[in-house]
């Protein structure tokens, strides 16, 4: 929950890069809870929750091209 909330921007980026590295290199799934759109965009998918219910799901703009490429049949 808000892993970068009390950090300066440089340290926040380092933590987010570490999460991305753990996901990419070790295949770990990381669930990140944040109110910050720029932090959320480090994820592969953004899930909006309101009143305890999923309101929407969308690929992150940073990873949207990757998702589209995976969905295209070969």
Buried (B, 14 or more C-beta within 10 A) or exposed (E): EEBBEEEEEEEBBEBBEEBBEEBEEEEEEBEBEBEEEEBBBBBBEBEEEEEEEEEEEEBBEBBEEEEEEEEEEE
